[in-house]
Amino acid sequence: MVVRQTPSRPRSSRWTALGAAVLAFVVGSLPTAAAAESADGAPTTLTLAVSQPVDSLSPFLAQRAISTNIHRLVYDYLTNYDAETNEPIGAIAESWEVSEDQLTWTFHLRDGLEWSDGEPLTADDVAWTYTTMMEDEAAATANGNFVANFEKVTAPDDATVVVKLAEPQATMLALDVPILPRHVWENVDDFASHNNDQDFPVVGSGPFVLTGYEPNRSITLEANPDYWRGAPGFDRIVFRYYNDQDAMVEALRKGEVSLVSQLTPAQADALAGESGITVNDASGKRFMGFTINPGARTQDGDPIGDGHPALRDRDVRRAITMAIDKEAIVERVYGGYAEAAEGYIPSRYGDYHWTPAGDERLAFDPEAANALLDEAGYERGEDGVRVSPDGERLSLRLHVHNDRPDYVQTGQFVEEWLTDIGVEVQGEYVDPGKIGDALTSGEYDLIFTGWAVNPDPDYVLGIHTCDALPVEPGTMRSDSYFCNEDYDELYRRQIAEYDPQERANLVKEMQQILYEEAVVNVLVYPNTLEAYRSDQIASIQVQPDPGGNIWGQDGYWSFWSAQPADAAGSSSGVSGALIAGIAAGVVVVGAGVVFLVVRHRSATAEDRE
């Protein structure tokens, strides 16, 4: 059966002026998922098929999706995100307030929190985690952007954390930083080399405990029966590695795994009719696209790599964009399971989603693309390939991930379409490691990319600031070498803007600059296609609800809530009610203005696909 969920409608933010007093509403108590046993009393196991290698099990270093998703299950965060609405709710902190000048945030921790080794979790652990990231460059590797604006973090008592900011920061309820146990991590000598993969079980505070790791074979998590929100439904989660997507699908058919994500449309359609399998068709939270090398360089302006010089010309970049038929990609590559895209933020996030006005749209128009190149002086040679005014043939490399069938097929179409406007393309279909090498060395012309975008878009916007350029080759945070002063000014303004509508407007202006400069080019928002054994999983929470995904959530709701199929009283299907009653969000009042800040998540490196 296919659970074809209706994509969630954009939710307008709801704010109400409540006065000048600075208040924070305590998040209401949340329902818990009861642990379940199999019919014979044996431990229950939920098995996920995965292929991406772990980059690190250290929350200070991890950036890949597999790693950050595991950390969501193993460590709690200061705040979390509602399973249905994606709005901020309490986690380690159950309430908070902000000072009138908006520079001091005070978080109040809930009572009775413990680490999985039985030690108390206190405000000192939170302050130590943030301060370590502020003071140690290695500890800031994955998520340092969240604390870059922090001046000081203190713990005046066991239940209170105070963060003093240099400037207002609109992402304070979206600090996507796993909180670590100081009594364990303060003994680490070198955060740059410590991968947290030697001593098991790993001490955490989340609904699961990491108990085993065999690189490229399996990762094992056991349920934390003492988790404050309630024990998970399954006793164990096992991440099992497979070489390719077809092998994963076959394992699902045989019942060897419980869940497979990132299905192709053909796989999803084939699985939809099979007994004991449910297919979830979720609205897209990520985009697929490509970036054009605009002249890779360091922050000091030193050139990097060997990108084609013609690509520094905006007219060439815009012509390339206009030669690509996005609607054809939706139909011919994704079988309709995607949405043609222009703005950087998917339509799933209605407050921030941007689309160009009709006369600003770089629509599919090969004739107009040809005319643009003609006017810019790129004449066709005898073989049909254009030549720049400086005599350089427009012969470009196109780097594409060979492990993603949708990327490969799209890349082949792009080769054909660019040939039609006189651009010769050499497709280089290589593994993701070589993609990363080409990017960091600047040795590419066009390169495919994809990012998961989350409710607060700050991180994925931040990777295109001038500060994201490398200090030296190999140190950049970006995937585009984009640098634009107007964009940077908008970025600074949006992160300091507490008014939600004003901030959304600034984010849309930023997307317009990215679009018009045509360095970062978004092609489609693919649906998330995933399938699970409904004869193994009775119910599981999607996020958001309806229309949401199971794997890659902003939180742990799916795997914490999942109930075994043989659990007493369980029923089959995707559950929209398991977490009914979770607080819709937290309203913070300061200086007479009420604002609701939504989530900022560090985009991860499978996210850089």
Sequence and secondary structure as in RCSB ss.txt:
>XXXX:A:sequence
MVVRQTPSRPRSSRWTALGAAVLAFVVGSLPTAAAAESADGAPTTLTLAVSQPVDSLSPFLAQRAISTNIHRLVY
DYLTNYDAETNEPIGAIAESWEVSEDQLTWTFHLRDGLEWSDGEPLTADDVAWTYTTMMEDEAAATANGNFVANF
EKVTAPDDATVVVKLAEPQATMLALDVPILPRHVWENVDDFASHNNDQDFPVVGSGPFVLTGYEPNRSITLEANP
DYWRGAPGFDRIVFRYYNDQDAMVEALRKGEVSLVSQLTPAQADALAGESGITVNDASGKRFMGFTINPGARTQD
GDPIGDGHPALRDRDVRRAITMAIDKEAIVERVYGGYAEAAEGYIPSRYGDYHWTPAGDERLAFDPEAANALLDE
AGYERGEDGVRVSPDGERLSLRLHVHNDRPDYVQTGQFVEEWLTDIGVEVQGEYVDPGKIGDALTSGEYDLIFTG
WAVNPDPDYVLGIHTCDALPVEPGTMRSDSYFCNEDYDELYRRQIAEYDPQERANLVKEMQQILYEEAVVNVLVY
PNTLEAYRSDQIASIQVQPDPGGNIWGQDGYWSFWSAQPADAAGSSSGVSGALIAGIAAGVVVVGAGVVFLVVRH
RSATAEDRE
>XXXX:A:secstr
 EEE               SS EE              TTS   EEEEEE S  S S TTT  SHHHHHHHHHHS
  SEEE TTT  EEESSEEEEEE TTS EEEEEE TT B TTS B  HHHHHHHHHHHHH TTTTTTTGGGTTTE
EEEEEEETTEEEEEESS  TTTT        HHHHTT S TTT  S SSSS    SSEEEEEEETTTEEEEEE T
T TT   SSSEEEEEE SSHHHHHHHHHHTS SEE S  HHHHHHHHTSTTEEEEEE   EEEEEEE S  B TT
  B S   GGGGSHHHHHHHHHT  HHHIIIIITTT EEE  SSS TTSTTT     GGG   S HHHHHHHHHH
TT EE TTS EE TTS B EEEEEEETT HHHHHHHHHHHHHHHTTT EEEEEEE HHHHHHHHHHT  SEEEEE
EE  SS HHHHHTTSGGGS SSTT  S SS    HHHHHHHHHHHT  SHHHHHHHHHHHHHHHHHHTSEEEEEE
E EEEEEETTTEEEEE BSTTT BSTT SSSHHHHH EETTSTT   SEESSTTTT      EEETTEEE     
    TTS  
